[in-house]
Amino acid sequence: MMNYTWDLLKANCTNIIRSMVLEGWRPDEVVGITRGGLPAAIMMSHYFEIPMKTITVQLRDGNTTADIHQLEYESSNTGMSPKLLIIDDINDTGDTFKYIAELGY
């Protein structure tokens, strides 16, 4: 079993940031999915000096819980959808990101 250290998290975030900068893509907001996505989301938010939002999406064991009202509020008030960088710690099935995409984010 490998231990995932803070140094490895910082190195991985740096690699992702480098790729985004090289591609010329910059988010308007960072969205961290509670709980595991929050450390990386904070790092990305600080690097890009942009706001960070937190959402909760739990789709395990047949339960569907989503608290994304903050994203709905921001989109409806501006009339435009911001470019969101959505971060989670584990993407095993992709269901969380599919669920968020189906909601229009």
Z-matrix of the N, CA and C atoms (Angstrom, degrees):
N
C 1 1.445
C 2 1.524 1 109.07
N 3 1.310 2 115.63 1 133.84
C 4 1.459 3 120.86 2 -179.72
C 5 1.522 4 109.92 3 -96.60
N 6 1.315 5 116.38 4 136.02
C 7 1.457 6 121.04 5 173.91
C 8 1.521 7 109.08 6 -86.13
N 9 1.313 8 115.81 7 130.97
C 10 1.456 9 120.76 8 178.30
C 11 1.524 10 107.31 9 -93.25
N 12 1.311 11 116.67 10 110.21
C 13 1.461 12 121.95 11 -174.01
C 14 1.521 13 111.00 12 -94.20
N 15 1.356 14 115.40 13 165.75
C 16 1.458 15 120.68 14 175.43
C 17 1.521 16 110.60 15 -61.68
N 18 1.334 17 116.66 16 -37.49
C 19 1.470 18 119.53 17 179.23
C 20 1.527 19 111.03 18 -63.49
N 21 1.335 20 116.98 19 -39.78
C 22 1.458 21 120.32 20 178.18
C 23 1.529 22 110.89 21 -68.23
N 24 1.330 23 117.22 22 -38.97
C 25 1.465 24 120.72 23 176.33
C 26 1.528 25 110.40 24 -60.60
N 27 1.330 26 116.28 25 -46.90
C 28 1.474 27 119.86 26 178.99
C 29 1.528 28 111.16 27 -61.98
N 30 1.331 29 117.58 28 -41.54
C 31 1.467 30 121.12 29 179.23
C 32 1.527 31 110.84 30 -63.65
N 33 1.320 32 117.15 31 -42.70
C 34 1.468 33 120.35 32 179.53
C 35 1.520 34 111.33 33 -66.85
N 36 1.326 35 117.33 34 -40.79
C 37 1.476 36 120.23 35 176.56
C 38 1.530 37 110.61 36 -62.76
N 39 1.319 38 116.67 37 -41.12
C 40 1.462 39 120.90 38 178.14
C 41 1.523 40 110.91 39 -60.73
N 42 1.333 41 117.60 40 -41.23
C 43 1.467 42 121.25 41 178.41
C 44 1.529 43 111.36 42 -64.40
N 45 1.319 44 116.72 43 -41.31
C 46 1.465 45 120.63 44 178.75
C 47 1.524 46 110.21 45 -66.23
N 48 1.320 47 116.98 46 -44.34
C 49 1.463 48 121.11 47 178.17
C 50 1.521 49 110.71 48 -59.95
N 51 1.320 50 116.76 49 -44.67
C 52 1.465 51 120.96 50 179.13
C 53 1.528 52 110.46 51 -58.28
N 54 1.331 53 117.07 52 -44.53
C 55 1.466 54 120.74 53 179.04
C 56 1.520 55 111.54 54 -62.94
N 57 1.334 56 116.00 55 -41.65
C 58 1.467 57 119.43 56 179.69
C 59 1.520 58 110.94 57 -64.29
N 60 1.327 59 117.38 58 -43.30
C 61 1.462 60 121.51 59 179.96
C 62 1.524 61 109.97 60 -63.60
N 63 1.320 62 117.55 61 -43.79
C 64 1.467 63 120.79 62 179.44
C 65 1.525 64 111.99 63 -63.80
N 66 1.336 65 116.64 64 -32.60
C 67 1.467 66 121.21 65 177.91
C 68 1.526 67 111.79 66 -80.48
N 69 1.334 68 117.20 67 -12.57
C 70 1.456 69 120.55 68 -179.45
C 71 1.519 70 113.14 69 76.99
N 72 1.339 71 116.70 70 21.70
C 73 1.461 72 120.16 71 -179.92
C 74 1.515 73 109.79 72 -103.53
N 75 1.315 74 115.94 73 127.52
C 76 1.466 75 121.63 74 179.91
C 77 1.526 76 108.57 75 -131.29
N 78 1.328 77 117.24 76 124.30
C 79 1.462 78 119.41 77 179.53
C 80 1.518 79 111.35 78 -75.44
N 81 1.334 80 115.29 79 157.80
C 82 1.464 81 121.57 80 172.39
C 83 1.526 82 110.91 81 -86.60
N 84 1.326 83 115.30 82 -31.79
C 85 1.461 84 122.07 83 179.76
C 86 1.522 85 109.53 84 -145.71
N 87 1.309 86 115.11 85 151.26
C 88 1.460 87 121.81 86 173.00
C 89 1.516 88 107.19 87 -106.49
N 90 1.318 89 116.13 88 136.01
C 91 1.460 90 121.53 89 178.82
C 92 1.524 91 107.46 90 -121.08
N 93 1.330 92 115.58 91 117.61
C 94 1.456 93 120.97 92 177.31
C 95 1.513 94 109.77 93 -99.59
N 96 1.327 95 115.75 94 130.03
C 97 1.460 96 120.44 95 177.40
C 98 1.520 97 108.03 96 -87.05
N 99 1.327 98 115.32 97 124.91
C 100 1.459 99 122.36 98 -178.45
C 101 1.521 100 108.96 99 -63.76
N 102 1.200 101 116.16 100 136.12
C 103 1.433 102 140.28 101 -2.61
C 104 1.520 103 111.09 102 -101.68
N 105 1.307 104 117.08 103 -39.36
C 106 1.458 105 120.64 104 -170.61
C 107 1.514 106 115.86 105 -63.17
N 108 1.319 107 118.37 106 -27.61
C 109 1.453 108 120.68 107 -178.08
C 110 1.518 109 114.41 108 -81.27
N 111 1.325 110 117.39 109 -8.75
C 112 1.460 111 119.84 110 -173.11
C 113 1.530 112 114.82 111 -68.94
N 114 1.345 113 120.60 112 -43.64
C 115 1.473 114 118.00 113 -179.64
C 116 1.534 115 112.99 114 -59.17
N 117 1.322 116 117.54 115 -45.20
C 118 1.467 117 120.08 116 179.21
C 119 1.528 118 110.98 117 -68.21
N 120 1.332 119 117.02 118 -36.88
C 121 1.462 120 120.46 119 179.05
C 122 1.520 121 110.96 120 -63.16
N 123 1.320 122 116.89 121 -40.40
C 124 1.466 123 120.39 122 177.56
C 125 1.527 124 110.36 123 -62.19
N 126 1.330 125 116.76 124 -44.69
C 127 1.470 126 120.13 125 179.76
C 128 1.524 127 111.22 126 -60.95
N 129 1.334 128 116.90 127 -43.97
C 130 1.467 129 120.95 128 -179.36
C 131 1.531 130 110.58 129 -66.29
N 132 1.311 131 116.19 130 -41.18
C 133 1.459 132 120.49 131 179.01
C 134 1.523 133 111.06 132 -61.19
N 135 1.306 134 116.04 133 -43.40
C 136 1.469 135 119.60 134 178.90
C 137 1.528 136 111.08 135 -65.61
N 138 1.325 137 116.95 136 -43.03
C 139 1.463 138 119.20 137 -178.19
C 140 1.532 139 110.70 138 -61.23
N 141 1.333 140 116.73 139 -49.11
C 142 1.466 141 120.53 140 -176.35
C 143 1.533 142 112.93 141 -83.30
N 144 1.340 143 116.12 142 -6.72
C 145 1.466 144 121.60 143 -178.55
C 146 1.530 145 111.03 144 54.07
N 147 1.343 146 114.85 145 51.40
C 148 1.456 147 122.08 146 -179.82
C 149 1.530 148 108.92 147 -130.39
N 150 1.340 149 116.69 148 162.08
C 151 1.461 150 119.84 149 -179.35
C 152 1.526 151 112.47 150 -64.47
N 153 1.322 152 114.70 151 152.14
C 154 1.456 153 121.74 152 174.84
C 155 1.518 154 108.75 153 -122.01
N 156 1.312 155 115.66 154 133.33
C 157 1.457 156 122.69 155 175.43
C 158 1.530 157 107.86 156 -111.97
N 159 1.310 158 115.42 157 157.65
C 160 1.458 159 121.51 158 177.23
C 161 1.517 160 108.84 159 -122.22
N 162 1.338 161 116.05 160 132.45
C 163 1.459 162 120.38 161 174.90
C 164 1.524 163 108.47 162 -129.49
N 165 1.314 164 114.82 163 159.30
C 166 1.457 165 121.10 164 176.38
C 167 1.518 166 108.30 165 -119.22
N 168 1.325 167 115.94 166 125.14
C 169 1.462 168 121.48 167 174.39
C 170 1.521 169 106.31 168 -134.63
N 171 1.326 170 116.48 169 120.95
C 172 1.458 171 121.09 170 178.42
C 173 1.520 172 108.41 171 -128.70
N 174 1.313 173 116.20 172 116.62
C 175 1.461 174 121.15 173 -176.64
C 176 1.529 175 112.14 174 -119.56
N 177 1.303 176 118.48 175 12.48
C 178 1.467 177 121.54 176 -176.43
C 179 1.519 178 112.70 177 -77.15
N 180 1.323 179 114.02 178 153.39
C 181 1.464 180 122.35 179 170.61
C 182 1.527 181 113.05 180 54.54
N 183 1.311 182 116.70 181 33.69
C 184 1.449 183 120.35 182 177.96
C 185 1.512 184 115.01 183 79.71
N 186 1.315 185 117.01 184 -2.54
C 187 1.463 186 120.83 185 178.22
C 188 1.518 187 109.57 186 -89.66
N 189 1.310 188 116.31 187 139.03
C 190 1.455 189 120.73 188 175.15
C 191 1.517 190 107.99 189 -123.22
N 192 1.314 191 115.07 190 110.58
C 193 1.457 192 120.70 191 176.78
C 194 1.516 193 107.16 192 -128.34
N 195 1.309 194 115.72 193 126.91
C 196 1.460 195 119.40 194 178.07
C 197 1.519 196 109.66 195 -140.37
N 198 1.294 197 115.31 196 130.22
C 199 1.455 198 121.50 197 175.61
C 200 1.525 199 106.90 198 -122.23
N 201 1.330 200 115.38 199 87.98
C 202 1.466 201 119.86 200 -177.23
C 203 1.524 202 111.01 201 -121.91
N 204 1.329 203 116.65 202 20.78
C 205 1.468 204 120.26 203 -177.00
C 206 1.525 205 112.48 204 -57.82
N 207 1.317 206 117.55 205 -29.59
C 208 1.461 207 120.26 206 -179.67
C 209 1.530 208 110.57 207 -65.08
N 210 1.323 209 117.56 208 -37.88
C 211 1.465 210 120.49 209 178.03
C 212 1.522 211 110.74 210 -68.93
N 213 1.316 212 116.94 211 -41.27
C 214 1.460 213 120.56 212 178.56
C 215 1.522 214 110.76 213 -59.84
N 216 1.318 215 116.90 214 -43.38
C 217 1.460 216 122.39 215 -179.53
C 218 1.527 217 110.94 216 -61.57
N 219 1.315 218 117.54 217 -46.71
C 220 1.467 219 121.06 218 -178.40
C 221 1.523 220 111.04 219 -63.61
N 222 1.328 221 118.55 220 -44.29
C 223 1.460 222 121.01 221 -177.91
C 224 1.515 223 111.82 222 -65.28
N 225 1.336 224 116.44 223 -42.96
C 226 1.451 225 119.03 224 -175.39
C 227 1.529 226 112.05 225 -71.32
N 228 1.315 227 118.26 226 -27.82
C 229 1.465 228 120.43 227 -178.90
C 230 1.522 229 113.13 228 -79.19
N 231 1.301 230 118.24 229 -30.55
C 232 1.459 231 120.19 230 -177.31
C 233 1.514 232 112.57 231 -90.26
N 234 1.326 233 117.80 232 -21.85
C 235 1.449 234 120.65 233 -176.43
C 236 1.514 235 112.43 234 79.75
N 237 1.315 236 117.43 235 -8.73
C 238 1.464 237 122.15 236 178.27
C 239 1.518 238 108.25 237 -127.99
N 240 1.297 239 115.54 238 146.42
C 241 1.456 240 119.20 239 176.25
C 242 1.523 241 108.85 240 -85.65
N 243 1.318 242 116.96 241 124.68
C 244 1.467 243 119.12 242 177.57
C 245 1.522 244 110.50 243 -72.15
N 246 1.327 245 116.13 244 157.51
C 247 1.469 246 120.59 245 173.77
C 248 1.524 247 106.72 246 -76.90
N 249 1.325 248 115.92 247 114.62
C 250 1.454 249 121.59 248 -176.79
C 251 1.521 250 111.23 249 -103.52
N 252 1.312 251 115.74 250 137.16
C 253 1.453 252 122.17 251 168.92
C 254 1.517 253 105.32 252 -105.14
N 255 1.335 254 117.03 253 106.79
C 256 1.457 255 122.17 254 -176.61
C 257 1.523 256 108.37 255 -98.99
N 258 1.343 257 115.82 256 126.27
C 259 1.461 258 121.10 257 -172.62
C 260 1.523 259 110.42 258 -123.09
N 261 1.321 260 115.13 259 130.52
C 262 1.457 261 122.72 260 172.05
C 263 1.521 262 107.41 261 -132.28
N 264 1.320 263 116.98 262 163.41
C 265 1.457 264 119.64 263 -176.85
C 266 1.521 265 112.67 264 -84.28
N 267 1.322 266 118.04 265 -34.12
C 268 1.462 267 121.25 266 -177.08
C 269 1.521 268 108.44 267 -130.12
N 270 1.318 269 116.00 268 133.97
C 271 1.461 270 121.50 269 176.31
C 272 1.525 271 107.09 270 -128.48
N 273 1.332 272 115.67 271 76.15
C 274 1.461 273 117.89 272 -175.96
C 275 1.524 274 112.75 273 -83.05
N 276 1.316 275 118.73 274 -46.26
C 277 1.462 276 120.70 275 -179.66
C 278 1.526 277 112.38 276 -105.20
N 279 1.320 278 116.80 277 -18.77
C 280 1.455 279 121.13 278 -175.98
C 281 1.516 280 113.21 279 83.78
N 282 1.323 281 117.51 280 0.91
C 283 1.462 282 121.18 281 -175.83
C 284 1.528 283 113.08 282 -61.71
N 285 1.327 284 117.37 283 -38.33
C 286 1.467 285 119.79 284 -179.45
C 287 1.523 286 110.60 285 -62.02
N 288 1.336 287 116.85 286 -46.73
C 289 1.462 288 119.92 287 -179.14
C 290 1.528 289 111.53 288 -70.34
N 291 1.330 290 117.12 289 -34.46
C 292 1.471 291 120.08 290 175.48
C 293 1.527 292 110.00 291 -63.29
N 294 1.325 293 116.17 292 -43.46
C 295 1.468 294 121.15 293 179.51
C 296 1.525 295 110.76 294 -60.30
N 297 1.326 296 117.18 295 -46.03
C 298 1.461 297 121.35 296 179.32
C 299 1.525 298 110.45 297 -64.12
N 300 1.323 299 117.86 298 -41.09
C 301 1.465 300 121.69 299 178.73
C 302 1.524 301 111.43 300 -64.68
N 303 1.335 302 116.56 301 -38.87
C 304 1.468 303 119.77 302 178.65
C 305 1.530 304 112.04 303 -65.25
N 306 1.324 305 116.71 304 -25.56
C 307 1.461 306 120.61 305 176.36
C 308 1.525 307 111.94 306 -80.85
N 309 1.324 308 116.97 307 -5.05
C 310 1.459 309 121.04 308 175.03
C 311 1.501 310 115.79 309 99.42
N 312 1.320 311 118.10 310 19.32
C 313 1.476 312 120.87 311 -178.88
C 314 1.498 313 111.13 312 -109.59
